[in-house]
Amino acid sequence: MKTFLTSAALALVLAGPVAAECYADYKAKRDEPLKLIYGVAQVSDGNCSPGAAEGELTPRLAADGWTLLTVLSTFGPEGLEERKASAGEHFLRY
Protein backbone atom coordinates (compact mmCIF):
# COMPACT_ATOMS: atom_id res chain seq x y z
CA MET A 1 0.00 0.00 0.00
CA LYS A 2 2.85 2.38 0.86
CA THR A 3 4.44 1.76 -2.56
CA PHE A 4 1.13 2.49 -4.28
CA LEU A 5 0.68 5.79 -2.45
CA THR A 6 4.26 6.81 -3.18
CA SER A 7 3.80 5.97 -6.86
CA ALA A 8 0.52 7.87 -7.04
CA ALA A 9 2.03 10.94 -5.39
CA LEU A 10 5.03 10.84 -7.71
CA ALA A 11 2.76 10.59 -10.75
CA LEU A 12 0.82 13.67 -9.64
CA VAL A 13 4.00 15.67 -9.09
CA LEU A 14 5.41 14.71 -12.48
CA ALA A 15 2.16 15.50 -14.25
CA GLY A 16 2.32 19.11 -13.05
CA PRO A 17 -0.64 21.44 -12.80
CA VAL A 18 -3.45 20.99 -15.27
CA ALA A 19 -3.74 24.06 -17.46
CA ALA A 20 -7.34 25.18 -17.50
CA GLU A 21 -8.46 26.98 -20.61
CA CYS A 22 -11.08 29.71 -20.71
CA TYR A 23 -12.73 31.29 -23.72
CA ALA A 24 -15.33 33.99 -24.19
CA ASP A 25 -17.72 34.67 -27.03
CA TYR A 26 -18.56 38.29 -27.63
CA LYS A 27 -20.23 40.84 -29.89
CA ALA A 28 -18.43 43.99 -31.00
CA LYS A 29 -18.97 46.86 -33.42
CA ARG A 30 -17.12 49.38 -35.54
CA ASP A 31 -18.65 52.69 -36.65
CA GLU A 32 -18.51 54.47 -40.00
CA PRO A 33 -19.56 52.30 -41.66
CA LEU A 34 -21.33 50.27 -39.01
CA LYS A 35 -20.02 46.71 -38.80
CA LEU A 36 -21.05 44.13 -36.22
CA ILE A 37 -19.13 40.95 -35.41
CA TYR A 38 -19.41 37.85 -33.30
CA GLY A 39 -16.12 36.41 -32.09
CA VAL A 40 -14.44 33.97 -29.74
CA ALA A 41 -11.29 34.80 -27.78
CA GLN A 42 -9.17 33.06 -25.19
CA VAL A 43 -9.08 34.85 -21.85
CA SER A 44 -6.92 34.21 -18.83
CA ASP A 45 -8.20 31.74 -16.27
CA GLY A 46 -8.47 34.53 -13.69
CA ASN A 47 -10.95 36.31 -15.98
CA CYS A 48 -13.21 33.35 -16.66
CA SER A 49 -16.51 35.09 -16.00
CA PRO A 50 -18.34 37.34 -18.45
CA GLY A 51 -17.69 40.47 -16.40
CA ALA A 52 -13.99 39.80 -15.94
CA ALA A 53 -13.57 38.73 -19.57
CA GLU A 54 -15.08 42.06 -20.63
CA GLY A 55 -12.26 43.90 -18.87
CA GLU A 56 -9.66 41.80 -20.66
CA LEU A 57 -11.25 41.94 -24.11
CA THR A 58 -12.15 45.65 -24.23
CA PRO A 59 -8.56 46.91 -24.75
CA ARG A 60 -7.68 44.07 -27.13
CA LEU A 61 -10.57 44.90 -29.41
CA ALA A 62 -10.12 48.67 -29.06
CA ALA A 63 -6.53 48.38 -30.29
CA ASP A 64 -7.98 47.27 -33.64
CA GLY A 65 -10.83 49.82 -33.73
CA TRP A 66 -13.61 47.65 -32.28
CA THR A 67 -15.96 48.52 -29.42
CA LEU A 68 -16.98 45.57 -27.26
CA LEU A 69 -20.76 45.41 -26.96
CA THR A 70 -21.14 42.36 -24.74
CA VAL A 71 -19.53 39.16 -23.58
CA LEU A 72 -22.16 36.51 -24.15
CA SER A 73 -20.59 33.71 -22.12
CA THR A 74 -17.39 32.10 -20.94
CA PHE A 75 -16.65 28.42 -21.43
CA GLY A 76 -13.94 25.79 -21.61
CA PRO A 77 -12.36 24.09 -24.63
CA GLU A 78 -15.38 21.82 -25.00
CA GLY A 79 -17.38 24.77 -26.40
CA LEU A 80 -14.91 25.86 -29.08
CA GLU A 81 -15.86 23.61 -31.98
CA GLU A 82 -19.56 24.51 -31.90
CA ARG A 83 -18.73 28.25 -32.11
CA LYS A 84 -15.96 28.10 -34.71
CA ALA A 85 -18.12 28.43 -37.83
CA SER A 86 -20.20 31.28 -36.37
CA ALA A 87 -17.11 33.29 -35.38
CA GLY A 88 -15.44 32.86 -38.78
CA GLU A 89 -12.39 35.10 -39.12
CA HIS A 90 -12.89 36.33 -35.54
CA PHE A 91 -12.37 32.87 -34.05
CA LEU A 92 -9.48 33.24 -31.58
CA ARG A 93 -8.32 36.42 -33.35
CA TYR A 94 -8.25 38.68 -30.29
NORZI-V789288 format. One record per pair of residues at least 12 apart in sequence whose C-alpha atoms are under 7 Angstrom apart, sorted by the first residue. I is the first residue (numbers start at 1). GAP is how many residues later the second one is. If there is no record, write none. Layout:
# NORZI-V789288
i->I gap->GAP
i->I gap->GAP
This chain:
# NORZI-V789288
i->20 gap->25
i->21 gap->24
i->21 gap->55
i->21 gap->56
i->22 gap->20
i->22 gap->21
i->22 gap->22
i->22 gap->23
i->22 gap->26
i->22 gap->52
i->22 gap->53
i->22 gap->54
i->22 gap->55
i->23 gap->17
i->23 gap->18
i->23 gap->19
i->23 gap->20
i->23 gap->51
i->23 gap->52
i->23 gap->53
i->24 gap->16
i->24 gap->17
i->24 gap->18
i->24 gap->19
i->24 gap->29
i->24 gap->47
i->24 gap->49
i->24 gap->50
i->24 gap->51
i->25 gap->14
i->25 gap->15
i->25 gap->16
i->25 gap->46
i->25 gap->47
i->25 gap->48
i->25 gap->49
i->26 gap->12
i->26 gap->13
i->26 gap->14
i->26 gap->44
i->26 gap->45
i->26 gap->46
i->27 gap->12
i->27 gap->41
i->27 gap->42
i->27 gap->43
i->27 gap->44
i->28 gap->38
i->28 gap->39
i->28 gap->40
i->28 gap->41
i->29 gap->37
i->29 gap->38
i->29 gap->39
i->29 gap->40
i->30 gap->35
i->30 gap->36
i->30 gap->37
i->38 gap->49
i->39 gap->48
i->39 gap->51
i->39 gap->52
i->40 gap->47
i->40 gap->50
i->40 gap->51
i->40 gap->52
i->41 gap->50
i->41 gap->51
i->41 gap->52
i->41 gap->53
i->42 gap->50
i->48 gap->26
i->49 gap->25
i->50 gap->21
i->50 gap->22
i->50 gap->23
i->50 gap->24
i->54 gap->17
i->60 gap->34
i->61 gap->33
